[in-house]
Amino acid sequence: MKFAIPMAMGKLTAHFGHCKEFCFVTVEENKITGKEVLEPPPHEPGVLPRWLHEKGINVVLAGGMGHKAQELFSQAGIKVITGAPVEEPENLVNAYLTNSLVTGQNVCGHEPGSPCSH
């Protein structure tokens, strides 16, 4: 299983589509076996779901994400968890694996007044 977490300063960032780097965390037999940080391609609609699919990502842990992006990930067979807290990637993945990840509201609902509305 492979996770992708959008990051800023070593921790999850709420602004998924405009993050400067992603942490990819590989899990085998419920244990973290690898981690790498990569710079994503330039942000354009549909680019990140395709790129993460090509990288073998199964799950995206995000603070927030627009509805259209969530649909594109679903079509690519990638599970999206929104409302994840600002934490280090390993902590988020371990919490997910032990069913103890506490999520809040999708902070990027693209609704008027949301923190990421455009």
Backbone as ProteinMPNN parsed JSONL, in Angstrom:
{"seq_chain_A": "MKFAIPMAMGKLTAHFGHCKEFCFVTVEENKITGKEVLEPPPHEPGVLPRWLHEKGINVVLAGGMGHKAQELFSQAGIKVITGAPVEEPENLVNAYLTNSLVTGQNVCGHEPGSPCSH", "coords_chain_A": {"N_chain_A": [[0.847, -1.166, 0.0], [0.47, 2.241, -0.733], [0.859, 5.55, 0.317], [0.014, 9.027, -0.164], [0.881, 12.223, 0.898], [0.207, 15.602, 1.005], [2.559, 18.168, 1.532], [4.016, 20.766, 3.629], [6.734, 22.32, 5.026], [7.502, 19.88, 6.251], [5.194, 18.756, 7.295], [1.694, 17.798, 6.979], [-0.138, 19.744, 4.665], [-2.906, 21.906, 4.336], [-3.69, 22.894, 1.877], [-4.124, 21.24, -0.691], [-3.952, 21.106, -3.673], [-2.012, 22.99, -4.327], [0.38, 22.428, -3.121], [3.916, 22.226, -2.46], [5.382, 19.93, -2.254], [5.152, 16.349, -2.018], [4.834, 13.694, 0.273], [5.556, 10.381, -0.065], [4.569, 7.416, 1.31], [5.38, 4.154, 1.907], [3.827, 1.1, 2.733], [4.044, -2.072, 4.142], [2.701, -5.088, 5.228], [1.37, -3.771, 7.335], [3.31, -2.03, 8.315], [5.47, 0.786, 8.1], [7.609, 0.942, 5.417], [9.035, 2.471, 3.695], [9.868, 5.795, 2.53], [9.525, 8.728, 0.658], [10.15, 11.991, -0.641], [8.702, 14.001, -3.02], [8.6, 16.441, -5.643], [5.656, 17.768, -6.989], [4.13, 17.775, -10.323], [3.464, 20.844, -12.206], [0.542, 22.594, -11.071], [-2.493, 21.814, -12.477], [-5.861, 21.311, -13.521], [-6.752, 17.946, -12.981], [-4.165, 16.893, -13.252], [-2.719, 16.071, -10.895], [-4.204, 13.773, -9.843], [-3.722, 11.912, -11.945], [-0.891, 11.808, -11.987], [-0.324, 10.86, -9.353], [-1.585, 8.392, -9.489], [0.008, 7.139, -11.428], [2.292, 6.893, -9.903], [1.662, 4.86, -8.248], [0.042, 5.226, -6.015], [-2.255, 4.463, -3.411], [-3.805, 5.582, -1.383], [-4.738, 8.846, -0.429], [-3.983, 11.162, 1.988], [-5.366, 14.002, 3.167], [-5.762, 17.466, 4.078], [-7.729, 19.025, 3.008], [-9.788, 19.047, 0.054], [-11.031, 19.762, -3.157], [-14.286, 18.951, -4.557], [-14.349, 18.016, -7.241], [-11.706, 17.136, -7.677], [-11.663, 15.03, -5.838], [-13.468, 13.3, -7.087], [-12.006, 12.676, -9.423], [-9.826, 11.298, -8.328], [-11.167, 9.115, -7.241], [-12.085, 7.897, -9.589], [-9.647, 7.061, -10.527], [-9.108, 5.039, -8.844], [-8.095, 5.625, -6.342], [-8.183, 6.075, -2.915], [-9.468, 8.714, -0.948], [-8.878, 10.559, 1.937], [-10.128, 13.139, 3.719], [-9.76, 16.076, 5.81], [-7.71, 15.499, 7.509], [-5.364, 15.991, 10.189], [-2.802, 18.56, 10.725], [0.088, 17.146, 10.67], [3.075, 15.106, 10.985], [3.965, 13.025, 8.203], [4.471, 10.219, 8.767], [3.219, 9.867, 11.252], [0.552, 10.329, 10.555], [0.039, 8.221, 8.737], [0.533, 5.969, 10.357], [-1.517, 6.351, 12.246], [-3.732, 6.055, 10.576], [-3.423, 3.362, 9.854], [-3.882, 2.086, 12.275], [-6.473, 2.591, 12.703], [-6.971, 4.945, 14.11], [-6.935, 7.499, 13.2], [-7.96, 10.726, 13.451], [-10.242, 12.685, 11.893], [-11.306, 15.85, 10.653], [-13.391, 18.432, 9.386], [-13.593, 18.747, 5.804], [-11.306, 20.92, 4.758], [-11.161, 22.311, 2.446], [-13.402, 22.839, 0.784], [-14.21, 24.309, -1.403], [-16.405, 25.9, -1.312], [-18.302, 28.914, -1.03], [-16.737, 31.073, 1.227], [-15.222, 29.067, 2.414], [-11.927, 28.067, 3.543], [-10.355, 27.675, 1.26], [-11.711, 28.67, -0.927], [-12.255, 29.604, -4.295]], "CA_chain_A": [[0.0, 0.0, 0.0], [1.277, 3.451, -0.823], [0.137, 6.757, 0.695], [0.544, 10.33, -0.56], [0.499, 13.287, 1.818], [0.714, 16.91, 0.573], [3.324, 18.701, 2.658], [4.708, 22.045, 3.738], [7.584, 22.323, 6.225], [7.582, 18.565, 6.865], [3.913, 18.294, 7.816], [0.575, 17.913, 6.055], [-0.646, 21.084, 4.392], [-4.328, 21.864, 3.998], [-3.956, 23.32, 0.505], [-3.7, 20.088, -1.481], [-3.61, 21.327, -5.076], [-0.924, 23.937, -4.535], [1.522, 22.12, -2.262], [5.213, 22.201, -3.152], [5.947, 18.591, -2.216], [4.356, 15.242, -1.506], [5.554, 12.6, 0.9], [5.017, 9.064, -0.395], [4.897, 6.475, 2.376], [5.088, 2.774, 1.514], [3.483, 0.252, 3.876], [3.955, -3.512, 3.893], [2.32, -5.817, 6.445], [0.981, -2.775, 8.343], [4.468, -1.298, 8.822], [6.086, 1.703, 7.138], [8.859, 0.371, 4.914], [9.739, 3.428, 2.863], [9.354, 7.158, 2.483], [10.253, 9.62, -0.235], [9.52, 13.281, -0.856], [8.821, 14.386, -4.423], [7.939, 17.67, -6.083], [4.623, 17.424, -7.973], [4.123, 18.57, -11.549], [2.705, 22.09, -12.042], [-0.885, 22.381, -10.8], [-3.522, 22.023, -13.493], [-6.932, 20.356, -13.238], [-6.585, 16.565, -13.421], [-2.767, 16.454, -13.324], [-2.294, 15.353, -9.695], [-4.728, 12.4, -9.786], [-3.025, 11.082, -12.93], [0.492, 11.645, -11.528], [-0.294, 9.987, -8.179], [-1.937, 7.047, -9.962], [1.214, 6.607, -12.082], [3.271, 6.612, -8.848], [1.209, 3.695, -7.499], [-0.597, 5.641, -4.765], [-3.549, 3.848, -3.097], [-4.55, 6.427, -0.452], [-4.282, 10.218, -0.218], [-4.405, 11.763, 3.248], [-5.354, 15.432, 2.886], [-6.526, 18.345, 4.951], [-8.906, 19.391, 2.247], [-9.71, 18.819, -1.385], [-12.265, 20.073, -3.861], [-15.129, 17.821, -4.938], [-13.946, 17.508, -8.561], [-10.463, 16.375, -7.488], [-12.03, 13.781, -5.181], [-14.061, 12.445, -8.124], [-10.931, 12.199, -10.299], [-9.088, 10.276, -7.584], [-12.033, 7.935, -7.164], [-12.043, 7.262, -10.913], [-8.317, 6.461, -10.68], [-8.982, 3.962, -7.873], [-7.345, 6.11, -5.189], [-9.038, 6.475, -1.798], [-9.122, 10.022, -0.402], [-9.316, 10.871, 3.293], [-9.964, 14.574, 3.957], [-9.91, 16.505, 7.198], [-6.576, 15.018, 8.309], [-4.712, 17.088, 10.912], [-1.442, 18.962, 10.349], [0.989, 16.239, 11.397], [4.113, 14.501, 10.16], [3.395, 11.934, 7.399], [4.529, 8.911, 9.428], [2.191, 9.85, 12.29], [-0.75, 10.203, 9.887], [-0.09, 6.87, 8.184], [0.391, 5.034, 11.482], [-2.863, 6.531, 12.806], [-4.65, 5.437, 9.614], [-3.265, 1.911, 9.925], [-4.427, 1.586, 13.535], [-7.857, 3.103, 12.778], [-7.07, 5.99, 15.124], [-6.81, 8.805, 12.557], [-9.105, 11.596, 13.721], [-10.385, 13.66, 10.823], [-12.294, 16.908, 10.845], [-14.061, 18.863, 8.172], [-12.809, 19.001, 4.601], [-11.006, 22.346, 4.855], [-11.019, 22.893, 1.107], [-14.637, 22.456, 0.115], [-14.471, 25.174, -2.545], [-17.686, 26.555, -1.119], [-18.071, 30.301, -0.621], [-16.398, 31.233, 2.629], [-14.288, 28.054, 2.904], [-10.568, 28.601, 3.508], [-9.718, 27.53, -0.052], [-12.634, 28.996, -2.017], [-11.581, 30.301, -5.418]], "C_chain_A": [[0.893, 1.228, 0.0], [0.397, 4.671, -0.584], [0.81, 7.989, 0.111], [-0.009, 11.371, 0.4], [1.073, 14.599, 1.28], [1.376, 17.6, 1.757], [3.797, 20.131, 2.47], [5.463, 22.001, 5.055], [7.527, 21.002, 6.987], [6.298, 18.005, 7.434], [2.833, 18.465, 6.758], [0.183, 19.372, 5.889], [-2.082, 20.976, 3.912], [-4.584, 22.154, 2.524], [-3.394, 22.303, -0.497], [-3.164, 20.44, -2.871], [-2.42, 22.222, -5.318], [0.284, 23.651, -3.652], [2.79, 21.995, -3.101], [5.86, 20.825, -3.154], [4.95, 17.591, -1.639], [5.288, 14.255, -0.833], [4.828, 11.314, 0.513], [5.506, 8.101, 0.678], [4.448, 5.089, 1.938], [4.886, 1.939, 2.771], [3.397, -1.193, 3.409], [3.68, -4.196, 5.22], [2.081, -4.877, 7.616], [2.16, -2.044, 8.99], [5.026, -0.409, 7.71], [7.439, 1.132, 6.727], [9.636, 1.342, 4.031], [9.064, 4.776, 2.855], [10.191, 7.945, 1.486], [9.445, 10.891, -0.429], [9.788, 13.695, -2.299], [8.085, 15.69, -4.687], [6.9, 17.291, -7.143], [4.786, 18.227, -9.262], [3.33, 19.859, -11.318], [1.203, 21.807, -11.92], [-1.751, 22.783, -11.99], [-4.611, 21.001, -13.194], [-6.634, 18.969, -13.823], [-5.167, 16.032, -13.421], [-2.375, 15.614, -12.099], [-2.9, 13.957, -9.582], [-4.003, 11.451, -10.747], [-1.597, 10.781, -12.467], [0.567, 10.682, -10.341], [-0.672, 8.551, -8.542], [-0.713, 6.378, -10.604], [2.29, 6.225, -11.057], [2.838, 5.446, -7.962], [0.538, 4.011, -6.173], [-1.965, 4.967, -4.625], [-4.435, 4.757, -2.266], [-3.903, 7.807, -0.387], [-4.85, 10.688, 1.115], [-4.252, 13.267, 3.077], [-6.117, 16.208, 3.946], [-7.831, 18.713, 4.275], [-8.686, 19.183, 0.767], [-11.064, 19.133, -1.997], [-12.989, 18.816, -4.341], [-14.685, 17.192, -6.267], [-12.674, 16.663, -8.453], [-10.767, 15.03, -6.824], [-12.643, 12.799, -6.174], [-12.981, 11.853, -9.025], [-10.089, 11.127, -9.609], [-9.887, 8.987, -7.494], [-12.012, 7.166, -8.485], [-10.709, 6.558, -11.152], [-8.096, 5.328, -9.678], [-8.192, 4.332, -6.631], [-8.329, 6.599, -4.13], [-8.54, 7.806, -1.251], [-9.718, 10.171, 0.991], [-9.067, 12.36, 3.492], [-10.175, 14.881, 5.437], [-8.802, 16.011, 8.102], [-5.889, 16.205, 8.989], [-3.311, 17.39, 10.379], [-0.48, 18.193, 11.243], [2.083, 15.769, 10.455], [3.522, 13.292, 9.433], [3.379, 10.575, 8.092], [3.452, 8.788, 10.499], [0.807, 9.655, 11.675], [-0.97, 8.786, 9.382], [-0.262, 5.853, 9.309], [-0.996, 5.137, 12.115], [-3.908, 5.899, 11.881], [-4.614, 3.91, 9.753], [-3.856, 1.307, 11.197], [-5.87, 2.054, 13.76], [-8.024, 4.161, 13.859], [-6.898, 7.396, 14.532], [-8.094, 9.597, 12.79], [-9.143, 12.659, 12.632], [-11.472, 14.658, 11.177], [-12.981, 17.201, 9.527], [-13.081, 18.964, 7.013], [-12.56, 20.506, 4.565], [-10.859, 23.024, 3.498], [-12.236, 22.544, 0.268], [-14.973, 23.256, -1.12], [-15.884, 25.754, -2.506], [-17.382, 27.999, -0.747], [-17.806, 30.369, 0.878], [-15.459, 30.152, 3.166], [-12.87, 28.599, 2.769], [-9.92, 28.546, 2.122], [-10.642, 27.938, -1.195], [-11.912, 29.847, -3.066], [-12.545, 31.225, -6.112]], "O_chain_A": [[1.938, 1.254, 0.65], [-0.663, 4.819, -1.192], [2.024, 8.004, -0.089], [-1.208, 11.403, 0.681], [2.287, 14.713, 1.112], [0.826, 17.617, 2.858], [3.955, 20.633, 1.357], [4.884, 21.676, 6.091], [7.505, 20.993, 8.218], [6.29, 16.909, 7.995], [3.019, 19.177, 5.771], [0.173, 20.139, 6.851], [-2.429, 20.059, 3.167], [-5.591, 21.707, 1.976], [-2.321, 22.5, -1.067], [-2.028, 20.098, -3.198], [-1.864, 22.217, -6.416], [1.125, 24.528, -3.451], [2.737, 21.698, -4.294], [6.769, 20.562, -3.941], [4.042, 17.942, -0.886], [6.397, 14.008, -1.308], [3.626, 11.181, 0.739], [6.706, 7.985, 0.924], [3.274, 4.877, 1.634], [5.643, 2.038, 3.736], [2.754, -1.496, 2.403], [4.344, -3.919, 6.219], [2.52, -5.135, 8.737], [2.027, -1.5, 10.086], [5.054, -0.794, 6.541], [8.3, 0.871, 7.567], [10.775, 1.062, 3.658], [7.871, 4.903, 3.13], [11.418, 7.84, 1.472], [8.215, 10.874, -0.386], [10.934, 13.737, -2.747], [7.083, 16.001, -4.043], [7.22, 16.574, -8.091], [5.493, 19.235, -9.29], [2.597, 19.957, -10.334], [0.668, 20.91, -12.572], [-1.738, 23.929, -12.439], [-4.317, 19.93, -12.664], [-6.308, 18.837, -15.003], [-4.971, 14.826, -13.576], [-1.762, 14.557, -12.251], [-2.174, 13.019, -9.251], [-3.709, 10.311, -10.388], [-1.144, 9.639, -12.544], [1.417, 9.792, -10.316], [-0.138, 7.603, -7.967], [-0.435, 5.205, -10.356], [3.105, 5.338, -11.312], [3.554, 5.077, -7.031], [0.472, 3.151, -5.295], [-2.736, 4.904, -5.581], [-5.659, 4.732, -2.401], [-2.681, 7.928, -0.3], [-6.058, 10.619, 1.342], [-3.144, 13.76, 2.866], [-6.997, 15.674, 4.621], [-8.895, 18.712, 4.894], [-7.554, 19.147, 0.286], [-12.108, 18.813, -1.43], [-12.382, 17.759, -4.508], [-14.652, 15.968, -6.394], [-12.577, 15.599, -9.065], [-10.195, 14.007, -7.202], [-12.369, 11.601, -6.112], [-13.028, 10.668, -9.356], [-9.686, 10.153, -10.245], [-9.341, 7.895, -7.654], [-11.932, 5.937, -8.497], [-10.645, 5.575, -11.89], [-7.026, 4.72, -9.657], [-7.673, 3.455, -5.94], [-9.195, 7.429, -4.407], [-7.335, 8.009, -1.105], [-10.909, 9.938, 1.198], [-7.921, 12.805, 3.442], [-10.692, 14.064, 6.199], [-8.919, 16.087, 9.325], [-5.839, 17.299, 8.427], [-2.715, 16.577, 9.673], [-0.264, 18.539, 12.404], [2.014, 16.014, 9.251], [2.665, 12.602, 9.987], [2.384, 9.855, 8.016], [2.838, 7.731, 10.644], [-0.013, 8.906, 12.206], [-2.043, 8.213, 9.575], [-1.114, 4.97, 9.218], [-1.586, 4.12, 12.48], [-4.859, 5.277, 12.353], [-5.656, 3.256, 9.767], [-4.282, 0.153, 11.199], [-6.413, 1.931, 14.857], [-9.093, 4.269, 14.461], [-6.736, 8.366, 15.271], [-9.176, 9.184, 12.375], [-8.2, 13.433, 12.47], [-12.421, 14.351, 11.899], [-13.129, 16.329, 8.67], [-11.895, 19.23, 7.208], [-13.492, 21.284, 4.365], [-10.472, 24.19, 3.423], [-12.107, 22.014, -0.835], [-15.926, 22.925, -1.826], [-16.474, 26.056, -3.543], [-16.315, 28.283, -0.204], [-18.543, 29.804, 1.685], [-14.941, 30.299, 4.273], [-12.631, 29.501, 1.966], [-9.004, 29.324, 1.853], [-10.374, 27.579, -2.341], [-11.076, 30.691, -2.743], [-12.172, 31.896, -7.075]]}, "name": "protein", "num_of_chains": 1, "seq": "MKFAIPMAMGKLTAHFGHCKEFCFVTVEENKITGKEVLEPPPHEPGVLPRWLHEKGINVVLAGGMGHKAQELFSQAGIKVITGAPVEEPENLVNAYLTNSLVTGQNVCGHEPGSPCSH"}
